[in-house]
Amino acid sequence: MNAYESCCMQEATGETLRPGGFTLTQKALSFCALHEQSRVLDLGCGMGATASYLYENYGIKVVGIDPSSKLLGMAKAKNPSATFVLGFGESLPFEKESFECVIAECTLSLMNALHVSLQEVFRVLEKGGWFVITDVYAKNPEALKPMENFSLNSCMRGLHHLPLLQHELEMMDFEVMLLEECSQLLKELMVKIIFSHGSMNAFWSKTLDDETPQACCAFEQNLKLCKPGYFMMILKKGERHG
């Protein structure tokens, strides 16, 4: 079940499909000093919200990639200036050092093979290029293991163990330029969902309409144990490797 194709998810998160809307997008673009000529890949572009934002505010023509043909259809309809590709983060169909910046907004947690996806990002980034990540993480990573038992395609199933993610990126020759705690944005989204649906469990039940109530309840209970948080990390590709 792809939660991001659900009307309930889209109503809760808006077209960005993530907490905070464009708040962190704007901060990242300013931090990286991107401009009209910048070559930017939106990894997991969804409905093309970031592509629209970057073109309308910075004149940047984004390349977006996403595994959902349904979401890409929406993205293409709204963004004739952008290029959209059907594909997966584990196998990016681009040449080495094709991009100045790769943006992954609440999408790395969806990757089936995170390590492979990170290697692919490193490959397609130019030396000194920017890697912008906003995503969910577990403040209690000891509770992450049971989340593997659920088939839901949602970032909440793939909460990061943040220290391990940072270590892996640094070992690949990425340098962390900014790491910021942004959990308030996730909290605000959850409050909005509870106000609209009565509870998070009710929201997951409506979003995952092909799952049993017991499965939705179990998912929500495991999620609470993980204590979800939200972060932004901005990294720069090192010069040692190509």
N, C-alpha and C positions, 0 to 999 in steps of 0.2 A: 504494500500500500504506500503510494507516494503522497505524503501528507500535504505537500506543496501544491498538488493539483486539486485539493479539497477547497470548496467554497468557504467553509468555516475558517480554514487557515488564512485564506486570502482576505477575508473580512476582518480578521483579527490583526493581521500584520500589515495590511495595505499592500500596494504593489511591490514594495521592497522585499517582502517575505522575511523580514528580520526585525529584531528590536531596534528602536531608535531611529528608524527611517534613514534619512540622509545625514544625520548629525555627525556620525563618525566618518562617513564618506567625505564630507566637506573638510573635516579636520585632517584626514589623511592626504587629500589632494593638496592642501596648503602646505603640509609638512614636507611633502615630497617635491613641491614646487613644479608640478606638472603643468604643461602648457598645450597649446593647440596642436603642435607637431608631435607630442608624446605618443609613443606606441604602447597602448594599454590593452591587456587581456583581462576580461572579466570571467573568472573561473567559477562556473555555476551561475550563469547570468539570469536564470529564471525568466520572468516576464519582461526583462530588458529595462527595469527601472533605473539602474545605475547608468546604463548606456544613454538613456534619455537625459539624465541629470548631467552627465559629463559633457554631452554635446551642447545642451542648452546653456550651461554655465561656464564651460571652458573651451567649447569648440572642438573637443576631442572626439574623434571618430573611433569608437571602441570596437574591438573584436570580442564577441561573446561566445562561450561554449557551454552547453548544457545537455544532459542526457534525456530530457523530456521534450519530445516533439510537440506536445500540447502547449507547454510554456513557451517554446521557441516560436511557435506560430503566433502567439500573442506579441512576443518581442519584435518579430519582423514587421507585424502590422503597424506597430507604433514607432519604429525606428528605421526608416528607409536609408538613413545615412550610415548605419552601423552594419557590421558583418557578423552573422550568426552561424555557428557551426554545431551540428549535432555530434556529440562525442563525450568522452569521459576524461576525468582528470588523470587517470592512470595511463592514458595513451594520448597525449596531446598531439594533434596533427599539424604541428608547426616546426619550422626549422630552428636549429640551434641559435640562441641569442636573437630571437625575433622581436622581443619586447623590452621596453624600458621599465615597465611596471606590470606586475600581476596583482590583481585584486581578488581576494577570496573572502567574501562577506557572508559569514555563517554558512560556508559550504565545505570547508575541509572536514568538518565533522560528519559529512555525508559520504566521504570517499570509502570505497570498499577496501582499498589498499593504500592507506595513508602514506606509508614510506615511499611507495612507488610514485604517488602523486607529487610528493615533495621533490623527489628526484627530477620529475618531469618539469616542475616549475623552475627548478634550478637550471635545467638544460635550456629552456626557452628564454630565460632572462639574460640580458647582456651583462657584462661585468660592471659592477657598480649599480646594477638595476635594483629597483624597489620591489619588495614583497609585502603587501598590506593584508593583514589577517584580522578579521573580527569574528569572534566565535564564542561558543559556550564551553564551559569547563566545569569540572566537579571540584567543589571545595572540600569534599570528602571522597577522594579518589579510591579509597579502600572499598567503596560500595559500587564500583563501576562494573565488576565482573558479571553480575546478574543481568545487566542491560544487554549483553550479547544474546540473550535468549529471546529477544523480541525482534520481529521482522519489520517493524515500522521504519519507513524511510523518512526520518526526521532528524534534525541536528541533535535533538534531545536524547536520541538513542546513542549518539556518538560523542558524548561529552568528552572533552580532552582532559588528560592528566597534564596540566599546564607545565610543571617543571620538566617533565619528560619530553614534551613537545619542544620546549625551548632548547633543551640539551641536544636533541636530535638536529634541530636546525643549525645550531652553532657548530656541531660536528661536521655538517655539510659545507661549512664556510659561509654561512650567513651571519651577519653581525646585527644584533638587536639594537636598534636606534631609539625605539620607544616601546614601552610596555605599560599599559594603562588599565586599571580596574574600572570596568564599566557596568557592574552588576545592577546599578540603579535602573538602567534602561530595560533590562530583563524584568526587573521587579515591576516597573510601570506597565509593561506589556501584560504580565500575568494578572495584575490588578484589573486591567481593562477586560481581559478575558473572563475573569471571575464575575465582574459586574454584568457582562453580557450574557453569560451562560450559567451563572449560579455557582459553578465550581470548576476547577481544572479537570476533574474526572468527567464531568458532563461535557466539557469541551472535547476531550480526547474521544469520548464515546461517539460524538457527532462527527468528528474528523475522521475517525477510523470506523466507518460504518460497516466494514466487512469483518470487524473483530467482535468477539463476544464481550459482554459487560465485564466478565471476570478478567479477561485479558487486559482490558483498559484499566481496570482497578489495580491490577498487579503492576502494570507499567507505571502508573501514577505513584504507587507506594514505593517502588524501587527508585523512581526519579527523586522523590523527597529525600531518601536516604543519601543520595549523591550530593545534595545541596548545590543545585546549579548556580553558576555565576557566569559573567560575561566579560570579555576582555578585548582589547585592541593591541596588536603587536605589529610594529613596522620594522622591517629588516632590510639590510642592504647586502647584495651578493658580493662576496669577496673577490679578490683578484688572483687567487692562487690557481683556480681551475677555470676551464672554459666550458 
